[in-house]
Amino acid sequence: MTIVKGFMQMTGSIQGVSFYTRRGSDKVIMRTKGGATKKQMAKSPKFEGVRKQQKEFGGSSRFGVYQVCLRGIATAGGL
């Protein structure tokens, strides 16, 4: 949805072009939409390093959750 704020000032998107303002600025910034698709991220050899980093980050997050859970059990007198 595009919101018009005056003559040629708007926020939102129109046909693949996004308009937005940054905090602390009254300027309207325009950019085109783009980037890799979900299928490219999952299958392309170019993104193999990204997938490896995502997997490592997910494992680290799970490990952190387990530590918090175990700390809670230990302080409650369960261990």
Secondary structure as the mmCIF struct_conf table of DSSP 4:
data_model
#
loop_
_struct_conf.conf_type_id
_struct_conf.id
_struct_conf.beg_label_comp_id
_struct_conf.beg_label_asym_id
_struct_conf.beg_label_seq_id
_struct_conf.end_label_comp_id
_struct_conf.end_label_asym_id
_struct_conf.end_label_seq_id
STRN STRN1 ILE A 3 GLY A 6
TURN_TY1_P TURN_TY1_P1 PHE A 7 MET A 8
STRN STRN2 GLN A 9 ILE A 14
TURN_TY1_P TURN_TY1_P2 GLN A 15 GLY A 16
STRN STRN3 VAL A 17 THR A 21
TURN_TY1_P TURN_TY1_P3 ARG A 23 GLY A 24
HELX_LH_PP_P HELX_LH_PP_P1 LYS A 27 LYS A 27
STRN STRN4 VAL A 28 THR A 32
HELX_RH_AL_P HELX_RH_AL_P1 LYS A 38 LYS A 43
HELX_RH_3T_P HELX_RH_3T_P1 PRO A 45 PHE A 47
HELX_RH_AL_P HELX_RH_AL_P2 GLU A 48 THR A 75
TURN_TY1_P TURN_TY1_P4 ALA A 76 GLY A 77
#
